[in-house]
Amino acid sequence: MTRTLKPNMMHLKFFSMFLFATLLSIHVSYGQQDNSSALKKDKLAAEQAVLYQEILKADSLLFHAFNNCDSVTYKKFFKPDLEFYHDLGGLTIGSENELKSFREMCKRGNHIRRELIKSSFEVHPLKGYGAVEIATHRFYHTNKGQQEKISGTYKFIHIWQFKDGQWKISRIISYGHDEIHND
């Protein structure tokens, strides 16, 4: 009986070591996959943070030009085939038509100022094209001889294309203009 137990004990030891080695290799393998997954997530988060900052900067420069009636700089942010959908104004096609409307607004002599509500600001990548910006902004107006007043708070979506090292808007959707106070 003693002889039959020894080989079984050896088999048991061998089996235990085999089981331990297998479990260890599975654990290491999954650990490496988790590490790889974590690295991918970190890379995506870093890319998202860069994209967020680039669109935030582009938005800031665009509306700095808007707030200062700088039509030369303003124009640089739009693709020629721009489509601007406005819930009250309808559809404006082409950057030249948007620029014409912008210049007319500036000639009226009433100052309009836009302020981004940064807490609402979202940026999402559009693979192979650029990014979509979704946010809310507030507009202020100053009629001749009067104090600045809030015109209203509205929502918008900008589709940005990144091409030749530049961010340009190809599509705009502006909505939520239920109440406009320009008087």
Secondary structure, 3 states (H helix, E strand, C coil): CHHHHHHHHHHHHHHHHHHHHHHHHHHHHHHHHHHHHHHHHHHHHHHHHHHHHHHHHHHHHHHHHHHCCCHHHHHCCEEEEEEEEECCCEEEECHHHHHHHHHHHHHCCCEEEEEEEEEEEEEEEECCCEEEEEEEEEEEEECCCCCCEEEEEEEEEEEEEEECCEEEEEEEEEECCCCCCCC
